[in-house]
Amino acid sequence: MKRIANTPSELIAVLGSSGFIGSAVLRTLAARRSRLRAVSRSRPAALPPGSAIEQRQIDLLVPGQARAAIEDADVIVHLVAHAASGSTWRSATADPEAERVNVGLMRDLVAAIHDRRVSTTPVLIYASTAQAAEPAAASRYAQQKLEAERILREASNAGLVRGLTLRLPTVYGQRDRSDPVGRGVVAAAIRQAISGQQLTMWHDGSVRRNLLHVEDVASAFAAALEHRDALAGETWTLGADRSESIGRIFAGIAESVARQGGMPPVPVVTVPAPEHAQPNDFRSDDIDSTAFRTHTQWRPQVPLWEGIERTVAASIPAKDRQ
């Protein structure tokens, strides 16, 4: 399929550009010489050296600010998700602000696009979750993402926006010096292993997770931009080549930390599940990303064990590495 290059003059607004995924997407798009606006709330995005990226620090939850974030933008990359206590999907259950972020922001963006009344229909690429593929068993977070998907799909069907959704599996990988291993199960396990704590599982370790390196996620967003005409109006699933058991993932993390940190590997043990455990904790991820790969020729480039090695290396100070 013919690849559609980004138009040099088009403006791409990256919402959530200082986040774990957002910073990787920003780096990838900057390397392709895209014209970018980095939108973040609490801290400025880490810009690639020598880049000419426009920065806007905006609280998108303040009424009217969504419009300021996307004004004149030809493409909007929506990577904002509510996260508390190091988690996105768990925090949606108890934190009332999660609904406002995960659903309300999409409504605000669609309303802002409607009010712009420009001649060219903008593109909006939305980061959702692979959990949304099973609505009957969806977590509260996945339900909120599904609602945001619905809002975008209706706006796209109405011709207001050329919307497309990318559903992401578990994302891992190194980030930057301020937060080298980011969020999620891999990051938490690496931190525990470095501190000498055992790695605990709430099952026998056979539950599988599909782990996709953050650099591969960023390249998928770039591929979606290049193939926007073929992808618009639909939902697409991203995934690694295969899923791996949590038992093996944790053992690999313990071995990598031991090897690079010069310490004995911490044990990987099974413990009783806590009260806050949810059905998703015991459900395996088996993801098929064939459709997206076929339309874009995108393929993951970072093998799991190489990605874990790199993530561990980024989290251990150079002076402590073996």
VEXDREN-2710 file (C-alpha; in Angstrom, 1 decimal):
% VEXDREN-2710
k/r/px/py/pz
1/MET/0.0/0.0/0.0
2/LYS/1.2/3.5/-0.8
3/ARG/2.6/5.4/2.1
4/ILE/1.4/8.9/2.7
5/ALA/4.1/11.2/3.9
6/ASN/3.4/13.9/6.5
7/THR/2.9/17.2/4.9
8/PRO/5.8/19.5/6.1
9/SER/3.4/22.5/6.6
10/GLU/0.8/20.6/8.7
11/LEU/0.8/21.1/12.4
12/ILE/0.6/18.1/14.7
13/ALA/-0.6/18.7/18.3
14/VAL/0.6/16.0/20.7
15/LEU/-1.6/16.1/23.8
16/GLY/0.1/14.5/26.8
17/SER/3.5/15.1/25.4
18/SER/5.4/14.9/28.7
19/GLY/4.0/11.5/29.5
20/PHE/5.7/8.1/29.1
21/ILE/4.2/7.4/25.7
22/GLY/3.9/11.1/24.7
23/SER/7.6/11.8/25.1
24/ALA/8.4/8.8/22.9
25/VAL/5.8/9.8/20.2
26/LEU/7.2/13.4/20.3
27/ARG/10.8/12.1/19.7
28/THR/9.7/9.9/16.8
29/LEU/7.7/12.6/15.0
30/ALA/10.5/15.2/15.6
31/ALA/13.0/12.8/13.9
32/ARG/10.6/12.8/10.9
33/ARG/10.8/16.6/10.7
34/SER/7.1/17.0/11.5
35/ARG/5.9/20.5/12.6
36/LEU/4.9/19.8/16.2
37/ARG/3.1/21.4/19.2
38/ALA/3.8/19.7/22.5
39/VAL/0.9/20.1/24.9
40/SER/1.4/19.1/28.6
41/ARG/-0.1/20.2/31.9
42/SER/2.2/19.7/34.9
43/ARG/5.6/19.9/33.3
44/PRO/7.1/20.8/29.9
45/ALA/7.8/18.1/27.5
46/ALA/11.5/16.9/27.1
47/LEU/12.3/18.2/23.7
48/PRO/14.9/16.6/21.4
49/PRO/18.1/18.7/21.2
50/GLY/17.9/21.3/18.5
51/SER/14.2/20.8/17.8
52/ALA/11.9/23.7/17.0
53/ILE/8.8/22.3/18.7
54/GLU/6.2/24.7/20.0
55/GLN/5.5/24.1/23.7
56/ARG/2.2/24.9/25.4
57/GLN/1.6/24.1/29.1
58/ILE/-2.2/23.8/29.3
59/ASP/-4.6/22.3/31.8
60/LEU/-6.9/20.6/29.4
61/LEU/-9.5/20.1/32.1
62/VAL/-10.1/23.8/32.4
63/PRO/-13.1/24.8/30.3
64/GLY/-12.0/26.3/27.0
65/GLN/-8.5/25.1/27.2
66/ALA/-8.9/22.2/24.7
67/ARG/-9.6/24.8/22.1
68/ALA/-6.4/26.6/22.8
69/ALA/-4.4/23.3/22.7
70/ILE/-5.6/22.3/19.2
71/GLU/-6.1/25.7/17.5
72/ASP/-4.8/25.6/13.9
73/ALA/-3.8/21.9/14.3
74/ASP/-4.2/19.7/11.3
75/VAL/-3.6/16.5/13.3
76/ILE/-4.3/15.9/17.0
77/VAL/-2.6/13.0/18.8
78/HIS/-4.6/12.3/22.0
79/LEU/-2.4/10.5/24.5
80/VAL/-3.9/11.9/27.7
81/ALA/-5.1/9.3/30.3
82/HIS/-5.8/9.6/34.0
83/ALA/-3.1/8.1/36.2
84/ALA/-2.9/8.0/40.0
85/SER/-0.6/6.0/42.2
86/GLY/1.5/4.8/39.2
87/SER/-1.5/3.3/37.4
88/THR/-4.0/4.3/34.8
89/TRP/-6.6/1.6/34.7
90/ARG/-6.7/0.8/38.5
91/SER/-7.2/4.5/39.4
92/ALA/-10.3/4.8/37.3
93/THR/-12.2/2.6/39.7
94/ALA/-12.0/5.0/42.7
95/ASP/-10.9/8.4/41.5
96/PRO/-13.8/10.6/40.2
97/GLU/-11.4/12.7/38.2
98/ALA/-10.7/9.7/35.9
99/GLU/-14.1/10.0/34.2
100/ARG/-13.4/13.7/33.5
101/VAL/-10.0/13.0/32.0
102/ASN/-10.8/9.7/30.1
103/VAL/-14.2/10.7/28.7
104/GLY/-14.8/14.4/29.3
105/LEU/-11.7/15.5/27.5
106/MET/-12.8/13.7/24.3
107/ARG/-16.1/15.5/24.5
108/ASP/-14.2/18.8/24.9
109/LEU/-12.0/18.1/21.9
110/VAL/-14.9/17.2/19.6
111/ALA/-16.7/20.4/20.7
112/ALA/-13.6/22.5/20.1
113/ILE/-13.2/21.0/16.6
114/HIS/-16.9/21.7/15.9
115/ASP/-16.5/25.3/17.0
116/ARG/-13.4/25.9/14.8
117/ARG/-15.4/25.4/11.6
118/VAL/-12.3/25.1/9.4
119/SER/-12.5/24.0/5.8
120/THR/-10.1/21.1/6.3
121/THR/-11.3/18.2/8.4
122/PRO/-8.6/17.5/11.1
123/VAL/-7.2/14.1/12.0
124/LEU/-7.5/12.8/15.5
125/ILE/-5.6/9.7/16.6
126/TYR/-6.6/8.4/20.0
127/ALA/-4.7/6.1/22.3
128/SER/-7.2/3.6/23.8
129/THR/-6.6/0.2/25.5
130/ALA/-6.6/-3.4/24.4
131/GLN/-8.8/-4.1/27.5
132/ALA/-11.7/-2.5/25.5
133/ALA/-11.7/-5.5/23.1
134/GLU/-13.8/-7.4/25.7
135/PRO/-16.6/-5.1/26.8
136/ALA/-18.4/-7.7/28.9
137/ALA/-15.3/-8.1/31.1
138/ALA/-14.0/-4.5/30.8
139/SER/-12.6/-2.7/33.8
140/ARG/-13.9/0.8/34.7
141/TYR/-10.9/2.2/32.9
142/ALA/-11.7/0.2/29.7
143/GLN/-15.4/1.3/29.9
144/GLN/-14.3/4.9/30.0
145/LYS/-12.0/4.4/27.0
146/LEU/-14.8/2.7/25.2
147/GLU/-17.1/5.7/25.8
148/ALA/-14.3/8.0/24.4
149/GLU/-14.0/5.7/21.4
150/ARG/-17.7/6.0/20.8
151/ILE/-17.6/9.8/21.0
152/LEU/-14.8/9.9/18.5
153/ARG/-16.5/7.4/16.2
154/GLU/-19.7/9.4/16.1
155/ALA/-17.8/12.6/15.3
156/SER/-16.0/10.8/12.6
157/ASN/-19.2/9.4/11.1
158/ALA/-20.6/12.9/11.1
159/GLY/-17.7/14.2/9.1
160/LEU/-16.5/16.5/11.9
161/VAL/-13.1/14.8/12.3
162/ARG/-11.1/12.0/10.7
163/GLY/-10.8/9.9/13.8
164/LEU/-9.0/6.6/14.4
165/THR/-8.3/4.7/17.5
166/LEU/-5.2/2.7/18.4
167/ARG/-5.8/0.2/21.2
168/LEU/-2.6/-0.4/23.2
169/PRO/-1.5/-3.5/25.2
170/THR/0.8/-3.2/28.2
171/VAL/3.5/-0.6/27.3
172/TYR/7.0/-0.8/28.9
173/GLY/10.4/0.6/28.3
174/GLN/12.9/3.2/29.3
175/ARG/12.0/6.9/29.3
176/ASP/14.3/9.7/30.5
177/ARG/16.5/10.4/33.5
178/SER/13.7/12.0/35.6
179/ASP/11.6/8.8/35.3
180/PRO/13.7/6.2/33.5
181/VAL/11.3/3.2/33.7
182/GLY/7.9/4.9/33.6
183/ARG/4.8/3.2/34.8
184/GLY/3.2/-0.2/34.7
185/VAL/3.9/-3.8/35.8
186/VAL/7.4/-4.0/34.3
187/ALA/8.5/-0.7/35.8
188/ALA/7.2/-1.7/39.3
189/ALA/8.9/-5.1/39.1
190/ILE/12.2/-3.5/38.1
191/ARG/12.1/-1.0/41.0
192/GLN/11.3/-3.8/43.4
193/ALA/14.1/-6.0/42.1
194/ILE/16.7/-3.2/42.3
195/SER/15.6/-2.6/45.9
196/GLY/16.1/-6.3/46.7
197/GLN/12.4/-7.0/47.2
198/GLN/10.9/-10.3/46.0
199/LEU/8.6/-10.1/43.0
200/THR/5.1/-11.2/43.9
201/MET/2.4/-12.8/41.7
202/TRP/-1.3/-13.2/42.5
203/HIS/-1.5/-16.5/40.6
204/ASP/0.8/-19.3/39.5
205/GLY/2.6/-17.1/36.9
206/SER/0.9/-18.6/33.8
207/VAL/-1.2/-15.5/33.1
208/ARG/0.2/-14.0/29.9
209/ARG/0.8/-10.3/29.1
210/ASN/1.4/-8.8/25.7
211/LEU/4.2/-6.3/26.3
212/LEU/5.0/-3.7/23.6
213/HIS/8.1/-1.4/23.9
214/VAL/7.3/2.3/24.0
215/GLU/9.5/2.9/21.0
216/ASP/7.4/0.5/19.0
217/VAL/4.2/2.2/20.2
218/ALA/5.7/5.6/19.0
219/SER/6.5/4.1/15.6
220/ALA/3.0/2.8/15.3
221/PHE/1.6/6.3/15.8
222/ALA/3.9/7.6/13.1
223/ALA/2.7/4.8/10.8
224/ALA/-0.9/5.6/11.6
225/LEU/-0.3/9.2/10.5
226/GLU/1.3/8.1/7.3
227/HIS/-1.6/5.8/6.5
228/ARG/-4.4/7.9/7.9
229/ASP/-6.6/7.7/4.8
230/ALA/-6.7/3.9/5.0
231/LEU/-7.2/3.8/8.8
232/ALA/-9.6/6.7/9.4
233/GLY/-13.0/5.9/11.0
234/GLU/-11.9/2.5/12.5
235/THR/-10.4/1.0/15.6
236/TRP/-7.0/-0.8/15.4
237/THR/-5.2/-3.0/17.8
238/LEU/-1.5/-2.9/18.5
239/GLY/0.5/-5.8/19.9
240/ALA/3.9/-7.5/20.2
241/ASP/4.6/-10.6/18.2
242/ARG/3.6/-12.8/21.1
243/SER/2.5/-12.8/24.7
244/GLU/4.6/-14.1/27.6
245/SER/3.8/-15.5/31.0
246/ILE/4.1/-13.2/33.9
247/GLY/6.2/-15.8/35.7
248/ARG/8.7/-15.7/32.9
249/ILE/8.7/-12.0/32.6
250/PHE/9.4/-11.6/36.3
251/ALA/12.1/-14.2/36.3
252/GLY/13.7/-12.4/33.3
253/ILE/13.6/-9.1/35.2
254/ALA/15.1/-10.6/38.3
255/GLU/17.9/-12.1/36.3
256/SER/18.6/-8.9/34.3
257/VAL/18.7/-6.8/37.5
258/ALA/21.1/-9.3/39.1
259/ARG/23.4/-9.5/36.1
260/GLN/23.5/-5.7/35.5
261/GLY/23.5/-4.7/39.2
262/GLY/25.9/-7.3/40.6
263/MET/23.5/-8.8/43.1
264/PRO/21.7/-12.1/43.7
265/PRO/18.4/-12.4/41.8
266/VAL/15.4/-11.7/43.9
267/PRO/12.9/-14.6/44.3
268/VAL/9.6/-14.7/42.3
269/VAL/6.8/-15.9/44.5
270/THR/3.1/-16.4/44.6
271/VAL/1.1/-14.6/47.2
272/PRO/-2.7/-14.4/48.0
273/ALA/-4.4/-11.8/45.8
274/PRO/-5.3/-8.6/47.6
275/GLU/-8.9/-7.3/48.0
276/HIS/-8.4/-4.7/45.2
277/ALA/-7.4/-7.3/42.6
278/GLN/-9.7/-7.2/39.5
279/PRO/-10.6/-9.8/36.9
280/ASN/-8.1/-8.4/34.5
281/ASP/-5.3/-9.4/36.8
282/PHE/-6.1/-13.1/36.1
283/ARG/-7.0/-12.9/32.4
284/SER/-4.3/-13.5/29.8
285/ASP/-3.7/-11.1/26.9
286/ASP/-3.6/-12.7/23.5
287/ILE/-3.7/-9.9/21.0
288/ASP/-3.9/-10.0/17.2
289/SER/-2.6/-6.9/15.5
290/THR/-2.6/-8.4/12.0
291/ALA/-5.0/-5.8/10.6
292/PHE/-3.0/-2.8/11.6
293/ARG/0.3/-4.5/10.4
294/THR/-1.3/-5.3/7.0
295/HIS/-2.5/-1.8/6.4
296/THR/0.7/0.0/7.5
297/GLN/3.5/-2.5/7.2
298/TRP/4.4/-1.6/10.9
299/ARG/6.2/-4.3/12.9
300/PRO/7.6/-4.2/16.4
301/GLN/11.4/-3.8/16.4
302/VAL/12.3/-4.3/20.0
303/PRO/12.3/-8.0/21.2
304/LEU/11.0/-8.4/24.8
305/TRP/14.2/-9.5/26.5
306/GLU/16.3/-6.8/24.7
307/GLY/13.7/-4.3/25.8
308/ILE/13.8/-5.5/29.4
309/GLU/17.6/-5.4/29.4
310/ARG/17.5/-1.8/28.1
311/THR/14.9/-0.7/30.7
312/VAL/16.9/-2.2/33.5
313/ALA/20.0/-0.6/32.3
314/ALA/18.3/2.8/32.3
315/SER/17.1/2.4/35.8
316/ILE/20.5/1.4/37.4
317/PRO/23.0/4.3/37.9
318/ALA/26.0/3.9/35.7
319/LYS/28.3/3.7/38.7
320/ASP/26.4/0.7/40.0
321/ARG/26.3/-1.4/36.8
322/GLN/28.4/-4.5/36.4
END
